[in-house]
Amino acid sequence: MGDWLSYTPSDFLLFSTRTYYRMFELYHRAIWPAQILALLLGLVILWRLHRGGPRQGSVVTMILAAAWLWTAWAYLLEQYDTINWAARYFAISFVIEALLLIWTGVVRNRLSFQPYRDWTSQTGMGLVLFALVVQPLIGPLVGREWKQAEIFGVTPDPTVLATLGILLTVDKRPPWGLMIIPLIWCALSGATLWTMGSPDAWVMPVAALGALGLAIHRVSSARGQDQGT
């Protein structure tokens, strides 16, 4: 029993910090110039959220689903799986999220976004902008190389945060079924980075808690309005 107590979380990590971030560098080199297309699709999402229209929901969710599918295959299976056996199971969850997005937002056309409806939606838009613009800068700001930056559409963390932000702008109640996998990933990512001692380990868990709190607040507000009427 005493031997087990002597272990720290880093003793169970399957890879070193250097190996983990080197993987990002090799990954970006392998998929270039897919990063440019991913960023352009991020801009399309912002444009469709701002413009609205009858096809807004399907366009946005199709782009998100494509980002989740790409990340599942190109990053989790082709790269992360080489250093972490659990990556294949992460990939399955990303595929499930993509299918849920397609089913809800495209097949059933149940998602409509109003990013300027209230302060909850506006905060969601802020999270989307954070994922698209700020998150790629975090790595270099804390001392990592630009070639190791995390970018929406091709790496998990910005893709997950952008998805959470977009789901907060849904014009009705929060789509809880679509938020479960992103929230779980935020916890897993934060735990991994914390174990490695990364200074940005707090970003994903804090963003997830904020998104969860905002979603709960919207539900509570909606219930209060229903009772008031």
KEDO-90010 format. One record per residue (C-alpha): x negated, y, z negated; residue in one letter. Coordinates in steps of 0.25 Angstrom, whole numbers, plus 5000, padded with zeros to 4 digits. Layout:
<dopas>
XYZa ...
</dopas>
This chain:
<dopas>
500050005000m 498950094997g 498350075011d 499650125017w 499650245009l 498250285014s 498750295028y 499150435034t 500050455046p 498850475056s 498450335053d 499650275060f 499450365072l 499150285085l 498250395091f 497350515088s 497750655090t 496650675101r 497250555108t 498650605107y 498350745113y 497350695123r 498550615128m 499350745131f 498150785139e 498050665148l 499550665149y 499650805155h 498450775164r 499250655169a 500550715172i 500150855177w 500850935183p 502050875177a 501950975165q 502251095175i 503551025180l 503950995165a 503751145162l 504551185174l 505651095170l 505651155156g 505851295162l 507051235170v 507651185157i 507551335151l 508151385164w 509351285164r 509551315149l 509551465151h 510451455164r 511451355160g 512451305170g 513151175173p 511951085175r 511151145164q 511251025155g 510950925165s 509650995171v 509151025157v 509350875152t 508750815164m 507450895163i 507450855148l 507650715151a 506550715162a 505650775152a 505950665142w 505850555152l 504450605157w 503950615143t 504350475140a 503650415152w 502450505155a 502050545141y 502650445131l 502450315139l 501250355148e 500450435138q 500850425124y 501150275124d 499650255126t 499350305112i 500650275105n 501450145106w 502650215101a 502750315114a 503550205122r 504650215112y 504550365112f 504650365127a 505950275126i 506550385117s 506150495127f 506850415138v 508150395129i 508150545127e 508050575142a 509150485145l 510050545134l 509750685140l 510150635153i 511450565148w 511850685140t 511450805148g 511550745163v 512450625163v 513550675153r 513150825155n 513350845140r 512250955138l 512351105140s 511351195135f 511651335129q 510251385125p 510751525120y 512051485113r 511551505099d 510251515091w 510151355090t 510151345106s 509151465106q 508251395097t 508351275105g 507951355117m 506751405109g 506351255106l 506451235121v 505451355124l 504551305113f 504451165119a 504251225133l 503251335130v 502751325116v 502451185114q 501451165125p 500651275118l 500651215104i 499551105108g 498551215113p 498851305101l 498551205091v 497251165098g 497551065108r 497251075123e 498251125133w 498150995141k 498850935128q 500051025128a 501450965126e 502351015137i 503850995139f 504350885148g 503050805148v 502750795133t 503750755122p 503650865112d 504050985120p 505050895128t 505750855115v 505750995109l 506351055122a 507450955122t 507750985107l 507851125111g 508751105123i 509651015115l 509851125105l 510451215116t 511551115119v 512851195119d 513551095110k 513151015098r 511750965098p 511550835106p 511050755095w 510850625103g 509850705112l 509050765100m 508750635092i 507550585101i 506950725102p 507050745087l 506350615084i 505250645093w 504950775086c 504850695073a 503950595080l 503050695087s 502950785074g 502450655066a 501450615077t 500850755078l 500850775062w 500150635061t 499050685071m 498950815063g 499350905075s 499651045071p 500951055079d 501550935073a 502651015066w 503251065080v 504050945084m 504650915070p 504951065067v 505651085081a 506450955079a 506950995065l 507351135071g 508051075082a 508750975073l 509151085063g 509751175075l 510551055080a 511151035066i 511451175065h 512151185078r 513051065074v 513351125060s 513751255067s 514651185077a 515351115066r 515551245058g 516151305071q 517051185073d 517551195058q 517751345059g 518651325071t 
</dopas>
